[in-house]
Amino acid sequence: MKELSYKDRIKQHLAERWHSFVHSQKGTPLTQPIRATQFTYTIAQNGAIASFTIVQSSGNQAFDQLVKTFLYNYAAPFPRIPQALGVTEYTPTGLMDFVFPT
C-alpha cells in the first residue's frame, strides 16, 4: 500500500475531523441553509496553524467564524511536517470548501 503524501494526509485529517464536527452541529441555525466558506491556511512545523485567511465568505459571519474555530480548536494540531520536505511551514495548495450538508 502506497504511503500518503503529506498533502493527502492533511486532506484526510481535515475531512475526518470535519465529518465528526458537522454531525455534532446538525440542527443548529448555522447549518441551514447550506453554507460554504473557502480559505487558505499555513501549518507550522509542530502542526499548529501559523496563518488562516478566508478567501470567500459564506455570507454568514457566524458560520465563517465557526469554520475558523473548527480549524484552530478541532483540526489542529495537524501531523508534523516531515523533515524530508525541507520546510518549516506548509501551505496546502488549492482551496478547500467547508460545507454543511443538508
The 8 nearest C-alpha neighbors of each residue, nearest first, counted from 0:
[[1, 2, 3, 4, 7, 8, 5, 11],
 [0, 2, 3, 4, 7, 8, 5, 6],
 [3, 1, 0, 4, 5, 8, 7, 6],
 [4, 2, 7, 8, 1, 5, 6, 0],
 [3, 5, 7, 6, 8, 2, 9, 1],
 [4, 6, 8, 7, 9, 3, 80, 81],
 [7, 5, 9, 4, 8, 10, 91, 3],
 [8, 6, 10, 4, 9, 5, 3, 11],
 [7, 9, 5, 11, 6, 10, 3, 12],
 [10, 8, 12, 6, 7, 11, 13, 5],
 [11, 9, 7, 13, 12, 8, 14, 6],
 [10, 12, 14, 8, 9, 13, 15, 7],
 [11, 13, 9, 10, 15, 14, 8, 16],
 [14, 12, 10, 16, 11, 15, 17, 74],
 [13, 15, 11, 17, 16, 12, 18, 10],
 [16, 14, 18, 12, 13, 17, 11, 19],
 [15, 17, 19, 13, 18, 14, 74, 20],
 [18, 16, 20, 14, 19, 15, 13, 21],
 [19, 17, 21, 15, 16, 20, 14, 22],
 [20, 18, 16, 22, 17, 21, 23, 15],
 [19, 21, 17, 23, 22, 18, 16, 24],
 [22, 20, 24, 18, 23, 19, 17, 25],
 [21, 23, 25, 19, 24, 20, 18, 17],
 [22, 24, 20, 21, 25, 19, 18, 26],
 [23, 25, 21, 22, 27, 26, 20, 30],
 [26, 24, 22, 27, 23, 21, 30, 99],
 [25, 27, 24, 28, 30, 31, 29, 23],
 [26, 28, 29, 25, 30, 24, 31, 23],
 [29, 27, 30, 31, 26, 32, 25, 24],
 [30, 28, 27, 31, 62, 61, 32, 34],
 [29, 31, 28, 27, 99, 32, 33, 26],
 [32, 30, 33, 29, 28, 34, 101, 27],
 [31, 33, 30, 34, 101, 29, 99, 28],
 [34, 32, 31, 99, 100, 30, 101, 98],
 [33, 35, 98, 57, 99, 32, 30, 36],
 [36, 34, 98, 57, 97, 96, 37, 33],
 [35, 37, 57, 56, 97, 96, 55, 63],
 [38, 36, 96, 55, 54, 95, 53, 94],
 [39, 37, 53, 54, 52, 94, 95, 36],
 [38, 40, 52, 51, 94, 53, 54, 41],
 [41, 39, 51, 50, 90, 52, 38, 42],
 [40, 42, 90, 50, 49, 89, 48, 88],
 [41, 43, 48, 89, 49, 88, 47, 46],
 [42, 44, 88, 49, 47, 46, 45, 48],
 [45, 43, 87, 80, 46, 88, 79, 42],
 [44, 46, 79, 43, 47, 80, 76, 78],
 [47, 45, 77, 76, 79, 43, 78, 44],
 [48, 46, 76, 43, 45, 42, 75, 49],
 [47, 49, 42, 50, 43, 41, 71, 46],
 [48, 50, 41, 43, 42, 47, 51, 40],
 [51, 49, 41, 40, 48, 52, 42, 39],
 [50, 52, 40, 39, 41, 53, 38, 49],
 [53, 51, 39, 38, 54, 40, 50, 37],
 [52, 54, 38, 55, 37, 56, 39, 51],
 [55, 53, 38, 37, 52, 56, 39, 36],
 [56, 54, 37, 53, 36, 57, 38, 58],
 [57, 55, 36, 58, 53, 63, 37, 54],
 [56, 58, 36, 35, 59, 34, 63, 55],
 [59, 57, 56, 60, 63, 34, 62, 36],
 [58, 60, 57, 62, 61, 63, 56, 34],
 [59, 61, 63, 62, 64, 58, 57, 56],
 [60, 62, 64, 63, 59, 65, 29, 66],
 [63, 61, 65, 64, 59, 60, 29, 66],
 [62, 64, 60, 66, 65, 61, 36, 59],
 [65, 63, 67, 61, 62, 66, 68, 60],
 [64, 66, 62, 68, 63, 67, 69, 61],
 [67, 65, 69, 63, 64, 68, 70, 62],
 [68, 66, 64, 70, 69, 65, 71, 63],
 [69, 67, 65, 71, 66, 70, 72, 64],
 [70, 68, 73, 66, 72, 67, 71, 65],
 [69, 71, 74, 67, 68, 72, 73, 75],
 [70, 72, 68, 75, 69, 73, 74, 67],
 [73, 71, 69, 68, 70, 75, 74, 76],
 [74, 72, 69, 75, 70, 71, 16, 68],
 [73, 75, 70, 16, 13, 72, 76, 69],
 [76, 74, 77, 71, 73, 47, 72, 70],
 [75, 77, 46, 47, 74, 78, 48, 45],
 [76, 78, 46, 75, 79, 47, 74, 9],
 [77, 79, 46, 80, 76, 9, 45, 8],
 [80, 78, 46, 45, 44, 81, 77, 43],
 [79, 81, 44, 82, 78, 46, 45, 84],
 [80, 82, 83, 84, 79, 5, 85, 44],
 [83, 81, 84, 85, 80, 86, 87, 79],
 [82, 84, 81, 85, 86, 80, 5, 87],
 [85, 83, 82, 86, 81, 80, 87, 5],
 [86, 84, 83, 82, 87, 81, 80, 88],
 [87, 85, 88, 84, 89, 82, 80, 44],
 [86, 88, 44, 43, 89, 85, 80, 82],
 [89, 87, 43, 42, 44, 86, 41, 90],
 [88, 90, 42, 41, 91, 43, 87, 86],
 [91, 89, 41, 40, 42, 92, 88, 39],
 [90, 92, 89, 6, 93, 41, 40, 39],
 [93, 91, 90, 94, 39, 6, 95, 89],
 [94, 92, 91, 95, 39, 90, 38, 37],
 [93, 95, 37, 38, 39, 96, 92, 91],
 [94, 96, 37, 97, 38, 93, 39, 36],
 [97, 95, 37, 36, 35, 98, 94, 38],
 [96, 98, 35, 36, 95, 37, 99, 66],
 [99, 97, 35, 34, 96, 100, 33, 36],
 [98, 100, 33, 30, 34, 21, 101, 97],
 [101, 99, 33, 98, 30, 34, 21, 32],
 [100, 33, 99, 31, 32, 30, 25, 26]]
